[in-house]
């Protein structure tokens, strides 16, 4: 299912899907600025940047409709941002919030490390330099360390490396509690969407149903029901957001 553009927007892309499938978060662009977007049951809500910034993007959303992402100042400083009831709240300057679950746990990145916010306090995940990009309802975290796709079983665990083709790097962008993960793998010549199940890579073409208007898709988020959202190339040559339900 394609997602509607916000009024006045020239493009929009989804980035995250709530665990119950009711909310999709992302960003849109008009002719001047970018703003966060929240889709719910056909309704589209713009998410404004925090005060003192110019643009915003939502990267994660939970089943309560609370979204996280970042705002950008005029000098390109990133500000980790949380939107509750559509209103922006700054979390921390120089950092990006990438995902939030229903317990209110938030993950993200900053200063070259994978980060976790719990009860307003930020800490660093184990494993060294990297980034946290994904979070399941049960607290499984996905991301990358030094170009290698990893998952953390919880905020205190050591990272687990996912399989990669020889000569490739990768990153986890979405994860659920059923052992599924979405992300990307890449090298100097290629950049492909990736799907892992129980740590092993799986083909992604099966996600495009027969007769679909999409000819290519890049999934970006999934939940425990197996629903996915992302962007896809249509037969008419447009990139549009989509929701996939198995």
TAHU-V876546 format. One record per residue. N is the residue number from 1. PHI is phi in degrees with one decimal (999 if undefined). PSI is psi in whole degrees, -180 to 180 (NA if undefined). OMEGA is omega in whole degrees, 0 to 359 (none if undefined). Layout:
n | phi | psi | omega
N | PHI | PSI | OMEGA
N | PHI | PSI | OMEGA
This chain:
n | phi | psi | omega
1 | 999 | 127 | 178
2 | -77.4 | 148 | 180
3 | -96.9 | 143 | 182
4 | -73.4 | 150 | 174
5 | -80.7 | 141 | 172
6 | -62.6 | 155 | 180
7 | -58.9 | 129 | 178
8 | 86.1 | -8 | 181
9 | -81.3 | 146 | 176
10 | -98.4 | -15 | 176
11 | -160.3 | 159 | 177
12 | -155.3 | 146 | 179
13 | -136.9 | 132 | 175
14 | -79.5 | 147 | 179
15 | -121.9 | -26 | 187
16 | -151.4 | 154 | 181
17 | -128.9 | 132 | 179
18 | -69.5 | 158 | 184
19 | -63.5 | -29 | 179
20 | -90.3 | 0 | 177
21 | 79.1 | 3 | 184
22 | -83.7 | -26 | 185
23 | -121.0 | 142 | 171
24 | -127.0 | 133 | 180
25 | -118.0 | 150 | 179
26 | -174.3 | -143 | 180
27 | -148.1 | 160 | 176
28 | -135.5 | 161 | 178
29 | -126.8 | 136 | 166
30 | -106.9 | -160 | 184
31 | -79.0 | -5 | 182
32 | -123.8 | -44 | 189
33 | -138.3 | 171 | 173
34 | -112.6 | 147 | 177
35 | -139.9 | 158 | 174
36 | -69.6 | 158 | 180
37 | -137.6 | 142 | 174
38 | -126.4 | 121 | 175
39 | -101.7 | 138 | 175
40 | -150.3 | 116 | 175
41 | 48.7 | 45 | 178
42 | 88.3 | -15 | 177
43 | -85.2 | 146 | 181
44 | -123.9 | 126 | 180
45 | -121.2 | 129 | 174
46 | -78.0 | 140 | 178
47 | -111.2 | 111 | 186
48 | -73.6 | 154 | 173
49 | -69.5 | 162 | 178
50 | -68.1 | 160 | 181
51 | -56.9 | 136 | 180
52 | 89.3 | 2 | 176
53 | -120.0 | 171 | 188
54 | -114.3 | -29 | 185
55 | -135.9 | 165 | 180
56 | -155.5 | 159 | 173
57 | -146.9 | 135 | 175
58 | -95.0 | 131 | 183
59 | -114.5 | -15 | 181
60 | -148.7 | 155 | 179
61 | -154.1 | 145 | 177
62 | -107.2 | -177 | 186
63 | -74.5 | -5 | 175
64 | -95.8 | 1 | 181
65 | 80.6 | 12 | 175
66 | -83.2 | 125 | 184
67 | -113.1 | 155 | 175
68 | -133.7 | 161 | 179
69 | 173.2 | -129 | 180
70 | -153.3 | 156 | 169
71 | -115.7 | 161 | 183
72 | -129.3 | 132 | 176
73 | -83.2 | 173 | 180
74 | -65.4 | -22 | 176
75 | -99.8 | 21 | 174
76 | 68.6 | 25 | 171
77 | -80.4 | 130 | 179
78 | -86.7 | 141 | 179
79 | -128.5 | 113 | 175
80 | -57.1 | 131 | 190
81 | -131.9 | 142 | 173
82 | -121.2 | 134 | 177
83 | -111.3 | 119 | 176
84 | -120.1 | 127 | 187
85 | 54.2 | 33 | 177
86 | 80.6 | -3 | 183
87 | -100.2 | 132 | 184
88 | -79.3 | 140 | 176
89 | -131.8 | 126 | 178
90 | -72.2 | 137 | 175
91 | -96.2 | -51 | 181
92 | -169.1 | 137 | 179
93 | -75.4 | 147 | 179
94 | 80.8 | 8 | 181
95 | -134.9 | 166 | 180
96 | -129.5 | 130 | 173
97 | -92.9 | 129 | 187
98 | -111.7 | -22 | 183
99 | -157.8 | 153 | 177
100 | -143.3 | 140 | 176
101 | -109.2 | -178 | 188
102 | -71.5 | -16 | 176
103 | -84.1 | -5 | 179
104 | 92.2 | 1 | 175
105 | -66.8 | 136 | 181
106 | -124.9 | 138 | 174
107 | -121.4 | 165 | 181
108 | 179.9 | -150 | 184
109 | -153.3 | 157 | 178
110 | 172.6 | 145 | 180
111 | 55.5 | 31 | 177
112 | 78.9 | 12 | 182
113 | -129.5 | 155 | 174
114 | -80.0 | 131 | 189
115 | -121.3 | 156 | 174
116 | -133.4 | 133 | 171
117 | -107.0 | 126 | 174
118 | -135.0 | 123 | 180
119 | 54.0 | 39 | 176
120 | 82.1 | -3 | 180
121 | -106.9 | 138 | 183
122 | -103.8 | 141 | 176
123 | -139.5 | 169 | 184
124 | -106.5 | 136 | 176
125 | -75.9 | 159 | 181
126 | -74.0 | 155 | 173
127 | 119.1 | -9 | 180
128 | 97.9 | -154 | 186
129 | -70.8 | 135 | 181
130 | 173.8 | -155 | 181
131 | -155.3 | 146 | 174
132 | -102.6 | 126 | 185
133 | -119.0 | -18 | 189
134 | -142.1 | 154 | 183
135 | -152.6 | 129 | 178
136 | -91.1 | 170 | 179
137 | -64.2 | -29 | 180
138 | -88.4 | 2 | 176
139 | 95.5 | 9 | 173
140 | -73.2 | 136 | 185
141 | -117.3 | 139 | 177
142 | -121.6 | 153 | 179
143 | 177.5 | -140 | 182
144 | -152.4 | 149 | 173
145 | -130.1 | 117 | 179
146 | 50.8 | 43 | 176
147 | 80.9 | 9 | 180
148 | -114.0 | 132 | 180
149 | -70.6 | 133 | 183
150 | -140.1 | 161 | 168
151 | -130.4 | 147 | 171
152 | -110.6 | 130 | 181
153 | -67.4 | -28 | 176
154 | -160.8 | -179 | 186
155 | -69.6 | -16 | 182
156 | -105.6 | -4 | 188
157 | -85.8 | 162 | 170
158 | -76.0 | 151 | 180
159 | -73.3 | 150 | 175
160 | -111.9 | 127 | 182
161 | -80.9 | 135 | 175
162 | -93.7 | 156 | 184
163 | -66.4 | 146 | 178
164 | -134.1 | 148 | 170
165 | -63.8 | 150 | 180
166 | -56.7 | 134 | 177
167 | 82.8 | 7 | 182
168 | -111.4 | 155 | 167
169 | -109.2 | 173 | 182
170 | -165.1 | 174 | 182
171 | -156.0 | 137 | 175
172 | -87.6 | 129 | 181
173 | -111.5 | -16 | 180
174 | -156.4 | 149 | 181
175 | -152.3 | 149 | 174
176 | -127.6 | -176 | 184
177 | -87.3 | 0 | 179
178 | -97.9 | 13 | 179
179 | 83.2 | 13 | 178
180 | -97.9 | 145 | 177
181 | -144.0 | 145 | 175
182 | -117.6 | 152 | 177
183 | -178.1 | -150 | 179
184 | -137.6 | 152 | 169
185 | -127.0 | 148 | 187
186 | -159.8 | 157 | 167
187 | -142.1 | -161 | 184
188 | -67.0 | -21 | 186
189 | -115.1 | -21 | 188
190 | -132.8 | 152 | 177
191 | -145.0 | 112 | 185
192 | -127.0 | 145 | 168
193 | -66.8 | 150 | 184
194 | -132.5 | 149 | 177
195 | -136.2 | 124 | 178
196 | -116.0 | 144 | 171
197 | -129.2 | 123 | 184
198 | 52.9 | 40 | 175
199 | 85.7 | -4 | 183
200 | -112.4 | 139 | 181
201 | -68.9 | 144 | 181
202 | -129.2 | 153 | 176
203 | -65.2 | 149 | 185
204 | -109.5 | -11 | 183
205 | -62.9 | -26 | 182
206 | -64.8 | -15 | 181
207 | -72.3 | -19 | 180
208 | -89.0 | 110 | 182
209 | -70.7 | 156 | 178
210 | -60.5 | 133 | 180
211 | 84.6 | 3 | 180
212 | -66.9 | 151 | 174
213 | -75.4 | -12 | 179
214 | -89.8 | 137 | 177
215 | -109.1 | -17 | 178
216 | -151.6 | 139 | 180
217 | -133.5 | 152 | 175
218 | -127.6 | 91 | 179
219 | -65.1 | 145 | 182
220 | -127.3 | -19 | 183
221 | -150.7 | 151 | 176
222 | -149.3 | 161 | 180
223 | -126.0 | -174 | 184
224 | -72.6 | -13 | 175
225 | -86.1 | -2 | 182
226 | 84.0 | 4 | 175
227 | -71.1 | 146 | 179
228 | -133.5 | 152 | 173
229 | -135.0 | 155 | 181
230 | 177.4 | -155 | 177
231 | -121.4 | 152 | 180
232 | -144.0 | 153 | 177
233 | -92.5 | 122 | 181
234 | -85.1 | 170 | 179
235 | -63.9 | -22 | 179
236 | -88.2 | 1 | 176
237 | 90.5 | 11 | 178
238 | -97.1 | 145 | 170
239 | -93.1 | 121 | 182
240 | -130.1 | 150 | 174
241 | -71.7 | 153 | 180
242 | -144.8 | 160 | 167
243 | -120.5 | 130 | 179
244 | -110.3 | 131 | 175
245 | -125.6 | 122 | 182
246 | -73.0 | NA | none
